[in-house]
Every structure is written in C-alpha cells, then in structure tokens.
Amino acid sequence: MLRKTALAGVAAAATLLMLAGCANQPGATSTGGSGDDGGSGKVDIPAITSIETPANAVLPAGSGNAKCDGLTIAYVGAETGPNAQLGINIYNGVQLAINQHNEANPDCQIAFKKFDTEGDPNKATGPVTQAVNEKDIVGVVGLPFSGESKATGNIFDQQGLVHITPAATNPDLTKNGWKTFFRGLGNDSVQGPAAAEFITDKLKAKKVYLVQDDSDYGIGLAKTTSDALGSALVGTDKVTTGQKDFSAVASKIINAQPDAVYYAGYYAEGAPFLQQLVNKGYTGTFVGPDGVKDDQFIKLAGDASDGAYFTCPCIPGELIPSFADAYKKLTNAEPGTYSVEGYDATTILLAGIDAGKQTRADLRDWVASYDADGLSKHYKWDSTGELAAPAVYGYKVQDGKIVPIGVIGQ
C-alpha cells in the first residue's frame, strides 16, 4: 500500500509569484522548473471540501444482534520502522471498526491483535507465521506494503487465512494464484496511468523526470507510470532504501530541467530527496504516490514539501464527518492515508462474522463473494482478488497540511 509537489525556497517563491501571469491555468502560482520558454506554468489546483459517500454503506455495528465467541481479527504490518506511519493509519482504522462493533454487539466481542513486520519483507515471515498459527484469528487486515505481501502470501494461502490489504498496490500480487489475498484498493496499473495523465494534463508538465526506489512497490509503480508518460519522460534514476545522500540524482534532474519530478517510493527516502533537490535550486513540481502521502513526509521535508502533489488510490477519510469525528476521538489525530480503507476492510470481516461465517474457510468465501458498499468505495472482487473500477484521488500540500483535490482517474 501509496503524491506530488510544487516546490520552492522562500526567496525563490517570492520571485516566482511575480511571474504567475505567464502561467497557463487559473490559480497558477509560478513558472515551471525547466527554465526555458517551452516550460509549462506551475499549476495550483484548488482543494475540495466534501465528497459523496455511499448512502447504504455497511458499518461495523451491524444489527447489534451478532453472536460469537473467542474470535480474533488481526492486523499484520508495520507498527515500527521508517515508514511505520502508513501502517499506524491502517491499524487505527481497524481498531475503530472493532470498537464500534463490540459496543453494539454485547454477545459478539471480537478481539484485536497486532503483529509488527516493520514493513520489511525480510522480517515479515515471522510475524505472519505466528499469526496464521493462532487458530482464533479468522481474518487479517494487512499487509500494507507490496514487498512484505509478496514474501508472505503463500503462508496465508497454505493456512487458508483470508487477508485484505488496504494499501499494497503492486499489480503482480494478484497473479500468484493465492485464494486468500484480496486488495482493497486500485493497483498501480490504475495509479500509474492516472498519475501520468494528472502530471501532463492537469499540471501541464511537458518534461517529466521519474525517480524510483528499490522496493517492489516503487519498481512496479515506476514501470506503469513511465509507460504512460511516453515522450514526456525525459529521464529516470534510482535510489535505494535507507539512502541519505541524493546529490548525484538531484544534479541530474537540475541538468535535465524538467517541469515535474515523479517519485515512485516511500516517504522515508522521498522527503530527504525532495529537500536536497530543492536546496540545489529545483523550482518545478514534485509529485509522489500513496507511499509518500503522509504527514511524516511534510515533517521530514520541511518547507520543501510546500506545494507538493500526491496521487493515491485512497479516499480522503477526513471528508467523511462520521468517520473523521470518531477517528479523531479515538486517536487525537486526523485520519491518514488508508485509515478509512483499513476501517472498511475490517467492517467486511466483521459483517461476515456477524452473518455466521466464523471459520477461516467460511470467512474467506464470504469475502470472495462480497458485493456491498463501504464508506470509501464499493467492494466486489474478481477471481484474482482485484476490485473493479477503483478511483484514484489527487492531494497536495497546502499550508503545511495534506488536502484532497478530488478524483484524478478511475
């Protein structure tokens, strides 16, 4: 489980604002990063303040008449590690759904257990093995990241334990023949082309430079995005997990003079990369995917994050008042990336338990045949575990906060 930015230092921003008149869309705030006459204007797309949610969304409370005993739903994924916040967003959504269910159903109290993978494929097999061997666990929400999902899918499948990922987007995950893996969002075959169209059509970038990390997620997303960018792609480069010095990559980008940079990876490296890029003088648009879209990115990148854009096959849960209010009451924080998807995934499992599907086999079959609305989208899977027609949203950094700008692809 997966955002984009217009960047400048304070002095540079002041100069660029004076040039806003040459931009080619209403709301544009500066010239493009290429520095030549063919460069596009840097575009400021306004935020949205509300979204429509399904009127008949299934909610965790259900009827209040459920009966069960001794069952557990687990979250398996990052609780710690460099990109832990994306996992924390999810398990907070899981916790909220279970709390609401248990409050409404005194005769069916579902336990919740968490297993920390640190988001690391090399460390994930141990926690997953532990989870599948605990027989009271009948369903799992996770894993958030594509690499760890790839490394552990066979373990879940061999034990018949259904799991719904709210965040892992590598398209190949549903090509392994697993019967227990379900993806609760669009994959990067959807996000990549949507990102490319957003950058070239909405942000008016004529020259795009793409940088990818070495994760399964970053590699897959870079492929689908670069394929869709076509002739607009003027350069590519790679970074590695844990990398600290991005000066060589930044110099290549400055020399290429792109209007936009798309970073396919996670915020732990994306934030310092952007900061160093801006410090070298880059004034174009930065765009990142769902793996970068998190408040930790702003915290780590500082002022360089101002005006960044993101693409994400995730719904802005902060614009769903009933969910956002309950989430803030539980966590003292706004919903984050994939919080509402974690909530919806848990609700699907809870609804199955409430309907009497209380063995691993029955709950897997329940998910496989599920066809109903959640708060974030309609959930119905094909035989491989993919959703039909998932939406991709755009977001941007504005006044130090990530705000949604609406649907950018479907």
N, C-alpha and C positions, 0 to 999 in steps of 0.2 A: 501497500500500500501503500504522491504524490502532486513554477509560478513566476513572476516576470517583472522587470523593473526599469523605470526611467530614473537615471541617476545623475547626481552632480554634487560637487562640494559647494559650500556656501557662496564663495566668491564666484565660482563658475555659474551657479544657479542665477545669481543676480544678473550676470551678463546675458545669459541665455533667455531670461524672461523678457529682456528688452527686444529680443529677436522674435518674439512669439508671433508677430504679424505675418511672418513668412510661412507659418505652419499651414497645413492644408486641411485641417478639420477644426470645427468649433471646439474650443476648450484646449487646443494645443498650447503647450507652455514653453517649448524651446526647439532649437534646430536639432537635426539628427546627429548621430555620432560619427558619420563618415567624414564630415568636414568639407565635402565637395558640393558643387551645385546640384548634383543629382540626388543628394541625400534627402530622405523624407523628413517631414516635421515630426517632432516627438509629440505623441498624442496623449491627452488626458481624458480617459473615458470615465463618465460620472458613475458614482456608486448607486446601487439600488438599496431601497429601504424595506422592501417587503417581497415575499414570494407566496405563490399559491401552494397549499399543501392538500393532499387528498382528503376529501370530506369523510371517507369511510376507512381511514387508516386504522389498522389493527394496533391496539395499545396493550401494554404489559398487564394491566389489571384484569383484562378479560371479563368474565361474568362474575367473578368473585366466588364461584361455587366449585372451583377445582379441588380435586383430592389426589394427594400423592404422599409418598413418604421416602425419605432417605435418598433424594436425588440431588445431583450437583451439576451446575454449569460452570465450565472453566474458561478463563482467559489464558491463552498461551501466547507470549510475545514479550517485547521489550518493556521492562519496568525501569531498567537502568541502562547505561551505555550512551554513546554520543548522540543518538537520535531517539532517545527514550521518550521525549515528549509526545511523539506521534502515537506511541503505544499507550501512554498515560491518558491521552484524549479518548482512546477507544475504551479502555477498561473503566474509566469513569462513566461512560455511556452504558456499559454493561451493568455496572453497579446500580445506576439509577433505575434501569429497567427491572432488575431483580428486586430492588427495594419496593418499587411500586407494585409489582406482582405480589410480593409477600404481605404487604399491607392490606391488599384487597382480598387475599385468599388464605384465611387462617388455617385451612385444612390442607394446604399445599405449600409448605415452606421450602423453597429452593435454596440450597447452599451455593456459595460462590467461592471459587478457589483460583488463585493466580499462580502462574508458573513463568519465571523470568528467563528469557532467552538472550537478553541483552541485544536483540536484533542481529545476532551473529550466527550465520549458517553453521559455523564450526562448533558452536556451543548449544545449538537448538535441539539436537537429537536427544540429549539427556533429559531436559525438561519435558519434551514431548513423550518420550518413553515412559517417564514417571506418570504423566497424565493418563496415557492410554491404559496403564496397568491399574489405575484406581477405578474399580468397577462401578462405583456410584456416579462417576462422571458419564453423563449420557450425551452431552453435546459441548462443543467448544466454539468460542469466538476467537479468531486468530487464524494464522499468524499474520502480523501486519506487513512484513517485508517479503519481497519476492524470493530472495536468496534463501532465507530460512524456510520458506514454504516449499521450495524445490527440494531442499535437503531432507524434509520430514514427511512429505506427502505419502510416501509408501508406508510409513509407520502407522499413520492414521488409517490408511486403507486396509492394511492387514488386520487391524483390530476392529474394523467396522465402526469407527467413531466419527460421526459427522462433524465437520468444522466449516464455518462460514468466515471467510476473510473479509473484513471491511476495508482493506487497504492495499493488498498485494496485486499489482497490475501487469506483471509480465505476461504477455499473451500465451507463452508456451506452457504455463501451469495447467491449463485445461486440456493439454494434448498428451497427458501421461496415462490416460485410461483410469484415473482414480474415480471411484464411485462415492467417495466421502467428501470430496472437495467442492465447495461452492463459493463463487466470487460475488460479493455483494455490491459491486460497482462495475463501471466500464473498465476494460483493459486498455493497454497502451496502443492497441490497434485503433482504438477510438480516440484516445487522448492525443497521440502524436499528430495525426492529421488535423485535429481540431486546433492544436497549438500552432501548427504551421499556418493554417488559414487565419487564425487570430493575429499572428505576428505580421503577416504580409498584407491582409485585407483591412483589419481593424487598426493595427498600429502603424500601417503604411510603411513598413520596413522593406527596402529594396535589396539590402545586403545583410545577410544574417550569418553569424558565426556560432557554431554549435560546440559546446564542451560537454563531455560525458565523464562520469566516474567509472569505476571498475566493478560496480555491483551488477547483479543480474537485472535489477530494475533499471539502472542507468543505461546499460548496454541495449536492452530491449527498447526502451523509450527513445534513445538516440537514433536507433535504426528506423523506427516508424516515423519519427519527426523529420529526419534528414531526407528520407524518401519522399515525403510530402512537400518539403521545401523546394525541391528541384533546383532550378537555376538561381534561386535567391540565396542558396547556400554558398558562401564564399570561402569558408574554411572550417576545419574541425580540429579538435585536440582532445587529449585525455588527461585525467587526473586520477589519483589513487586514494583509497580510503586512508584517512589519517594524515594526508599531505598537509603541510603547513605553509610552504613557500610556493606561491603561484606566479612569481615574477616572470618566468620564461613564457608561460601561457599568456599572461597579460600583455607582454611585449608583442607577441604575435598578433594578438587582437588589435592592439593600437595600430600596428603597421597595416593591418587589413582594412581598417576604417569602416567597420560595419555599422549599420543603423541600429541593430539589435543583436544581443547575445542570448542564446538559449542554453540553459544549464540543465543537463539531464543527470540528476543525482539527488543527494540529500543535503539538508541544511548544515550539517556539521562541517562539510568542506565548502558548500556553496556560499556561506556567509563570509568566511575569510577570503575566498576567491574574489567575491564581488568587492569587498573592501579594498583589496590590493589593486584590483582593476581600476577602481575609481581614483585611488591615490596616484595611479600612473597617468591619469588625465582622461579616462573614458567618460564621455558625456551622453552616450546613446542609451537605448532602452535595454534593461535587463529583464529577462523572462525566465521563470523557473516553474517546475511542475509541482505536483502534490507533495513530493518528498522535501521540498523547500518551504512550502507554505505552512509556516508555523511562527508563532511569536518569538520563539528562540532564534529564528533567523534574524529578526529585527534586533533582538538583544545583542547578538554576536556581530552583526554587520554594522550596527550603529547608524549614523546619518547616511551612509552609503545605500541603505535599503530604501530610502525615501523615493517613492515613485516606482518601485519595483512592481512587476505584474507576475501573476501566477495562473497556471491552468490546473484544474483539478476535477476529476470525476466525482466530486463530493458536493453535498448540498450545504448551503450556509445555514447551519442549525441555529445560529444566533438570531435568525429572522423568523424562527418558529416560536412565538411567545410562550406557549405552554411548555415546550421542551426547554427553552433557554432559561426560563424562570426557575424551573425545577433543578436544572443542571447547576445553575449558579448557587442555589440554596444548598445543594449537596457539596459543591467543590469550592465555593467562593471564587469562581472564575467563569469567564465566558466559555461556551462550547468551542472546542478547537476542531482542527481538521480530523474528520472521520468520527467525531463524537456521536453524531446522530446516526451514522451508519452502524456503529457498534451497538447503539441502542436498538435499532431496527433488527439487526441480526439476532440479538438476544430475545427480542419480542417474538420472532419467528419460532425459536426453540421453545420458549415458554408457552406459546399458543399450542404447539404440538403436545407438550406435557399435559396441558390443561384438557386437551382432547383425548387423553388416554394413551398417547404414544410415548410410553415410558421405558422402553428398552432401546438400546442403541440401534437395532435394526429397524424398529418401528419409527424412531425419530428421524433416521436417515431417509426412509421412504416418505415421511411427512414433508421434509424439506424438498426432496426431489419433485414432489407433485404440488408444491405450494403455488398459489396463484391469488395474491391479495396485495393491497396497498399497505405500505409502511408510511411513516412520516416523510421519508426522504424520496421515495420512488415506488413504483410497482415492482413487486418481486415475483418473478416467474423464470425458472431456469430451463435451459435446453439440456440435452442429454450429457453434455460435457461439463455442465456447471456454470455456464455463462448466462448473464442476463440479456434480455432483448432490449435494444434501443435505449441504453443508458445515456444520460445527459452529461456534458462537460461544462463546468462553470468557470468564469474568469474572476480573478480577485486582484487587488492592488494594495500597496502600502500607502496610506494617506494619514498624515498627522500622527505617525508612529503606531498606527493600527492597521490590521488587515481588514479590508472591506470588500464585499462582493460587488461585481459589476454586471452579473447576470449570466444567462446561458450563452456559451460561445460555440457549442457544437452538440450534435446528437446523432 
